Amino acid sequence: MIHRCRSALYSVVLGSALCLSGPIMAQNTQAQPDNTKVNKKDRKTTEPTADQAKNSKSDVDLMANIRRSIVKDKSLSTYAHNVKVVSEHGKVTLKGPVRSEDEKRTVEEYAKKVAGDGNVTSELTVKADSK
């Protein structure tokens, strides 16, 4: 008798735990950033990418300083933190999606502060929320 009551109690507790964890787990299923389409475009040999850059010390430092500024800003989305920063001969190209026009402007401003106003080309796109 005690064994049956204990089994029934375990079943109720386990069932309750599963019911309660469903909504919690559903909240954590936010779509992860996906740049697959953008990355396909960047595979073209005519598109500048960081791995194709000549990697002069000044360009590497420029890209690192811009990246550091962007990542340091915790108000930016994961998309913004992952934009591509490519520098060649002191000219910077920004590529990839961001979440909003404000975020786009913020990333561009970080790049301009480091590289100079006339040295930044933005190819950033605003990706709408896919909720």
Stockholm file with secondary structure:
# STOCKHOLM 1.0

chainA/1-131         MIHRCRSALYSVVLGSALCLSGPIMAQNTQAQPDNTKVNKKDRKTTEPTADQAKNSKSDVDLMANIRRSIVKDKSLSTYAHNVKVVSEHGKVTLKGPVRSEDEKRTVEEYAKKVAGDGNVTSELTVKADSK
#=GR chainA/1-131 SS CHHHHHHHHHHHHHHHHHHHHHHHHHHTCCCCCCCHHHHHHHTSTTSCCGGGSCCCHHHHHHHHHHHHHHHHCTTSCHHHHTCEEEEETTEEEEEEEESSHHHHHHHHHHHHHHHCGGGEEEEEEECCCCC
#=GC SS_cons         CHHHHHHHHHHHHHHHHHHHHHHHHHHTCCCCCCCHHHHHHHTSTTSCCGGGSCCCHHHHHHHHHHHHHHHHCTTSCHHHHTCEEEEETTEEEEEEEESSHHHHHHHHHHHHHHHCGGGEEEEEEECCCCC
//
